[in-house]
Amino acid sequence: MFASFDPVALDMACADACNRQPVLENSILGENKKHDHDESHDHFHVVHPDTNWRTCVEHAEKIGLGTRDYELIEI
């Protein structure tokens, strides 16, 4: 579970956590990863290459909704 008073930091932390997860070979991500030569480990981009989720987070930060910087505290 993730929690924050900063919605931008929360989105960024959740996206980073998803991207750190291993790829299941028998999944859509696993099938697309075989054909993807980008080593950025951006699972979202591999599955949906026509979208750029990072621009949303960058724009939210730009208009003052929060920051992409965060400190992950595990309890």
C-alpha positions in Angstrom: 0.0 0.0 0.0 1.3 3.4 -0.9 0.2 6.7 0.8 1.2 10.3 0.4 -0.2 13.8 0.7 1.6 14.5 -2.6 -0.3 12.9 -5.5 2.5 13.3 -8.0 5.1 11.6 -5.7 2.5 8.9 -5.1 2.0 8.3 -8.8 5.7 8.2 -9.4 6.4 5.8 -6.5 3.7 3.5 -7.8 4.9 3.6 -11.3 8.5 2.9 -10.2 7.3 0.0 -8.1 5.5 -1.5 -11.0 8.5 -1.1 -13.3 10.7 -2.9 -10.7 8.6 -6.0 -10.9 9.8 -9.0 -12.9 8.2 -9.7 -16.3 6.1 -12.9 -16.4 7.0 -14.6 -19.7 3.5 -15.8 -20.4 1.9 -12.4 -20.2 1.2 -9.6 -22.7 4.2 -7.7 -21.2 6.4 -10.8 -21.6 5.4 -11.3 -25.2 5.9 -7.6 -26.0 9.2 -7.5 -24.2 10.6 -10.1 -26.5 10.2 -7.6 -29.4 11.2 -4.5 -27.5 14.8 -3.5 -27.7 14.5 -0.6 -25.3 16.2 -1.5 -22.0 14.5 1.3 -20.0 12.4 -1.3 -18.2 9.3 0.8 -18.7 6.6 -1.9 -18.5 3.9 0.7 -19.3 5.6 1.8 -22.5 6.2 -1.8 -23.6 2.5 -2.7 -23.4 1.2 0.7 -24.6 4.0 2.2 -26.9 1.7 4.9 -28.2 1.2 6.6 -24.9 3.7 8.4 -22.7 2.6 8.3 -19.0 5.6 10.3 -17.9 4.4 13.4 -19.6 1.3 13.4 -17.4 3.4 13.2 -14.2 5.8 15.9 -15.6 2.9 18.2 -16.4 1.3 17.6 -12.9 4.6 18.6 -11.4 5.0 21.6 -13.7 1.6 23.0 -12.7 2.3 22.6 -9.0 0.4 19.6 -8.0 3.4 18.0 -6.4 6.9 16.7 -7.1 8.2 13.5 -8.8 10.8 13.2 -6.0 9.8 10.9 -3.1 11.2 9.0 -0.2 9.9 5.5 0.1 9.5 4.5 3.7 8.6 0.8 4.3 6.8 0.0 7.5 
